[in-house]
Amino acid sequence: MYVRLIFIALAAFFGVWIYRRFIASGGKKVCPRCHGQGYWEGTRERVTCDWCKGTGYLPKNKG
């Protein structure tokens, strides 16, 4: 029983990971600095990512 639950959890995790990584991005390259969030947590507050300008994806001329 627990093996089946673990298998379902792993399948769901990898399904969501594949969807977010490849399908939802539309083939765009996710920004490695902010990990696609568009911001990163600074010491005191959220800081908009300089590389992607808050979009979460790299522009065509980067990387």
Residue pairs with C-beta under 8 A, 6 or more apart in sequence:
20 36
21 30
25 36
25 57
28 57
28 58
29 57
29 58
29 63
30 36
30 56
30 57
30 58
31 38
31 49
31 51
31 52
31 55
31 56
31 57
31 58
32 63
33 40
33 49
33 50
33 51
33 52
34 40
34 49
34 51
34 52
34 56
36 56
36 57
37 49
37 56
38 48
38 49
38 52
38 54
38 55
38 56
39 46
39 47
39 48
39 49
39 54
40 46
40 47
40 49
41 47
48 54
49 56
51 58
51 62
52 58
52 59
53 59
